[in-house]
Amino acid sequence: MTGFGRGSAVTETWLAKVELSSVNRKQAEVVVQLPRELADMDGRIRKLVQLSVSRGRVQVNVSLEATQGTATSVRLEAGLASSLEAAFTQLSGLLGREVRPSAADFLRQPGVLAIGSREMDAESAWTAIQPALDEALAQLTRMRRREGADLLADFEARLTIIDGLRQRLADVAGERPRRHRALLLKRLCEAGLELDPADERVLKELALFADRCDITEELTRLESHCAKFREYMLAVEPPGRALDFLCQEIFREFNTIGAKANDAAIAHTIVEAKTELEKVREQVQNVE
């Protein structure tokens, strides 16, 4: 499920800002971007995010700034500065005239002088990062819940349609043996084979056909699957994987009905049902 959250927190030493963004993905994946000095916190942050998110790709961006008044330091890379000075001396000998480096030459060289905050202490930084992360997770969760409420309404509407199509299949299926009997007798008559409708051979054919095209079990399982789907939608635990499995089972039952019934009217109803179910299956991939 998609969502976004932003949080910030400040301590006497640090100002932490955390941004979370999630996109749809079948499995859970957490990507954390941290200051290099805090790379060891990756696992800690990942664990907290996975307590709230069990499906989807979550991008976590953490930035850390020193608060006003925090002492900064200027670090000199003495070896690099000496090498630069030696290079100018060598250049002077090469050109046959004295070439002196200016202060600007040293400042332009990356790494000679580094101005920044004091060394980052992981535990001190965590006191700012954790509340910022909690705030961002709360915003992300609220946004995902709003999307979940919309998906719930959509699922309920489509399940109602599927239930109606299931009932239509039940109504049509009950007439199949009777229509087959009439069609069989008509064909026998047209072929000049006058048989008594009570003939044992006719009755046996009708019995075999009724057994082959019986879809009572499939319709019962469809009803059970739809009821379970509604139950999972209202469950406390994340239902995404369970709903995905139920969609596969419902699809399988419709396939079986279509294969057993061998009837144009039933086939059209199956197509309608699969169309609605496919829309549900696409959205289920977005459910946590």
N, C-alpha and C positions, 0 to 999 in steps of 0.2 A: 504494500500500500504506500501511496505517496504521502509525503508530509515534510514539514520544515519546522525547526525550532532554534531559537537563539537565546543564550543566557550569558550573563556577566556577573562577576563578583570581584570585590576589591578587599584587600587586606592592607595592613600597614606597609607591606613590602611590594605586593604584586597586584596588578589588574589583569584578570583572566577573562577572556571572551571565548565562548564555545558556540559553534554553529553546527547543526545537524540537518541533513537532508536525506530523505529515503525515497527510493524508487522501487517499482515492482520487480520481484525476483522470486523464483520458486523456492530457493533455499535462503538461509540467512548468511549475509556477508557484511562484515564491518571493516571499513577502511579508515584508519586514523592518521591524521597529519599533525605532528607535534614539532615543537622546537627540538633541534638536534640534541640539545643537552638533556632533554626529558624523554628520550626514546624508550627508556625502561618503563615508562608509564603506559605504554601501548596496551599491554595485557590487562592492566587494571581498568583502563577506560573501556576496552572491548568487553570485558566481563560485565560491567555496569550496563552498557548499552544492550547486551544480549538478554539481560533480565527483563527489559521492556519490549524488545523486538525479537520475534522468533522467525520472521520471514521478511525478505526484502534486502536490498543493498543500502546500507547506511554509510554516508560519508560524514566523518567527524573532523572538523577543523578547530584546532586549539591554538590561540595566540596568547602570549604572555608579555606584559609590559611592566616595567618598574614604575611604581607610583612616584609622584612628585616628592622630592626630598631624598629619594634613595640615592646613595652615593654612586657615582659613575667612575670609571677608571679609564686611563689612557695607557694602553700597553704598547711597548716598543719592541719590535723584533730586531734585536741588536745585530744578529748575524746577517739579516737581509740588508740592513742599513750599511754595515761594513762592506758587504759585497758590492753594493751600489757605489760606494766611495771608491773602492778598488777599481771598479769598471771605469770610472771617470779618470783615474790616474793612468790606467792603461790606454785610454783614449787620447790623453794628453801626449803620451810617448809616441803613439801611432801618428798623430797629426803634427808633432814637432812644436806644439804650443800648449800652454797651460789651459786646461778646460776645468773650471770649477763648478760643481753642482750647487744649485740654489736650494733653498728650503722647499720651493714648489716642486722641484724634481723628486724630492723624498716623499712629499705628500701625494704626488700623482702615482707613486708606485704602490699598488695594492699590497697590504700586509705589513708595511713598515710601521705605520701607526694604526692602532685599532681603538676606537672609542666605543664603549658600551657599558651595560650594566654590570654589576658585580656578578660573580659566579652564581648560577642558579642552584639553590638547594631544593631537592626534589620534594621533600616533605613540606617545606615552607610553601612551595608553589602549589602543592596539592590542596592546601587549605583554601586557595582561591579557585582552583580548577574544579573541585568537586561540587560546590554549590552552583557554579555556572553550568556545569554539566547537568545537574539535577533540574535546573530551570529549563534548559534546552530540551531535555527529555520530556518534561511535563508538557511543554508547548507542542512538541512533536506528537505525543500521545493524543492530545486533544484534537489535533488536526486529523490524525488517522481515524479517531473515533467518529468524527463527523462524516468522513468518507465511508466508514463502515455502516453508519446509519442509512446513508443513501443506498448502499449496496443491499442492505437488509430489505428495504422497501422494494427494490428492483427484483430481488430473488423471490420475495413473497408473491409479487404480481405474476412472475413467470411460472412459479409452482402452481398457482391457481389455474393458469392456462393449461399446464401439463396435466393437472388433475382432471380438468374438463375433457381433454383429449383421451385420457385413460378411460373415462366413463363412456365416451363415444365408442371406443374400441370394444368395451364390454357389451354395449348395446348391439353393435354390428355383429360381434362374434356369435352371439346367441342365435342369430338368424342363419348362420352359415350352413349347418347341417340340413335345415329345411330347404334352403335354396339349392343345395347340392342334390337333394333327393328329387326335387322338381326337374332340375337340369338333366339328371341321369335318366329319369323316366322319359323325358322328351327326346333325348338322343336315342334311346332304345326304340322308341316309337318311330322316329324318323328312319332308323335303320331297318325297320320291318321286323323287329324282335319284340313281339308282344309278350311281356312278362307280368305276372301278377305282382303288384307292389308289396304283397306280403311274402313273396318268394324269398326263400332263405338266402339265396345268393345276393339278392338286392339288399336285404337287411344286413348281411355281412359286410357288403361294400360300404353301406351307409355308416355302420358301426366303426369300421376301420377309418373312414374319413373323419368322423366326429372325434375319434381319438387322436388322429394326427394333427388336426387343426385346433385342438383344445388349448386355449391360452389362459385358462383360469389361474394356473400357478404363476405365470408371468405377471398377470394383472395384480394378483395378491402381493407379489414381491414389489411391484412398482408402488403400490399404495404404502407398503411398509417403508420403502426407501424414501419416499417423499415425506412421510411423517418423521423419519429419523433426520432427514435434512433440516426440517423445521426445528427439531429438538437441538441439533448441533448449532444452528444459527443463534440460538439464545443461550448457549452454554457459556460458562465463565472462562473456561480454557480456550486458547486459540483454536478455532475449528477448521482452518484452511485446508490442512492435509486430509482431514476426515471428509470434508465436503468434496474435495477433489476425487477421493475414492468413490463416494456415493454417485457422483456424476458418471463415472466409468461404469458402475453397476447399472444405473438407470439406462444408460446408452446400450448396454449389453442386452437388457430385457427388451427394449424396443427392437433391436436387431432380431432377437429370437422370435418375437411376435410376427414381425414382417416375414421371416422365413417360413414359419409354420402356417400362417393364415393363407398366403398365396391368393390374395383378394385385392382388387383394384381400390375399392373404397378404404380398406384397411391400410393399404400402401400409402395412399394420400394422407391419411391421418398420421401415419408413422413419420412421413416427411415433415409435416407441421410440427410434430412433437420434437423431432430431432433438431429442427431449426431453433426452437425455443431453448432446448437443452444446450445447444452449442453456445448460445449467448450466455447462458449461466456458466458453462465451463470456462469461457474466456474470462469472465469476471471473478470466478473462484480463484484464479491464479493471483489475483490482487488481494486476496483475503489472508490475513495473518493466521 
